[in-house]
Amino acid sequence: KLDSVLIGSANLINGVATIVVGNGTTSGSHQIRADYSGDSANLPSSGTLNINVLPPLPKIVSVSNPTVKEGQKAMFRASLSAATTQTATFTLRFVDVSATGGVDYTTAMHYSDDNGLTFRPVSSSGTATLRAGAAFFLVQVTTLKDNIEEQNETFKLEITPVSNLSPDLGTGTGTILNKSGKQKSLYDQVRSIGNSATATAESICTKLK
């Protein structure tokens, strides 16, 4: 079956044929027949070869962009083009934008490949394992509270496939919302207390505790 779909290219070097399967070839078993017309030193010959074309590796097609309030858990969802047919691995890492790891969100990550039924910690190297049959996975991180009025802050999640996934990278952005406005900034608290005629440094510190 020599056609432009199954055979992307074929080369014969020193009697060894190298065949590149073309894009668009359906997965499954295929048979290739090769005919050699012969030359002055070799007789005509032919042969067949059975090959098994594997389906394309799943790739990350989208990563959600969660928005949460301070202290809540941000949940990223990474969707694949197809369910995995075997165990796959990938690495995860957070990249600060305006939010700071360890200050605005924890640097410890957990992930789930069973629709959130169980979450496992990501290894210290950032590597995680995806079970066969998974069509998506979740990545969870906890944001941290503070007593400071500030602008909305963002950070990115970067997903890098390692094995049995297409090498396409996945990226999502997490947004931590500014406080509602009920909590005064530290500066405003100090100014408010300090406006009292009887305020002392000790009383200001006591009221701020």
SULSUL-V147750 format. One record per backbone hydrogen bond with DSSP energy under -0.5 kcal/mol. CO is the residue of the C=O (numbers start at 1). NH is the residue of the N-H. Records with the same first field share a line. If there is no record, write none. Layout:
BEGIN
CO=NH  NH
END
This chain:
BEGIN
1=3
3=7
6=8  22
9=20
11=13  18
13=16
15=17
16=13
17=19
18=11
19=21
20=8  9
22=25
28=53
30=51
32=49
34=47
35=37
36=45
42=39
45=36
47=34
49=32  51
51=30  53
52=54
53=28
58=166
59=61  81
62=79
66=175
68=177
69=72
72=143
74=76  141
76=78  139
77=64  79
78=137
79=61  62
84=133
88=130
89=162  163
90=128
91=160
93=158
95=156
100=103  104  105
104=144
105=102
109=122
110=140
111=120
112=138
114=117
120=111
123=126
126=92
127=123
128=90
130=88
131=134
134=84
135=80
137=78
138=112
139=76
140=110
141=74
142=106
153=176
154=97  98  99
155=174
156=95  158
157=172
158=93  160
159=161  170
160=91
163=89
170=159
172=157
174=155
175=68  177
176=153
177=70
182=184
185=189
186=190
187=191
188=192
189=193
190=194
191=195
193=196
196=199
200=204
201=205
202=206
203=207
204=208
205=209
206=209
END
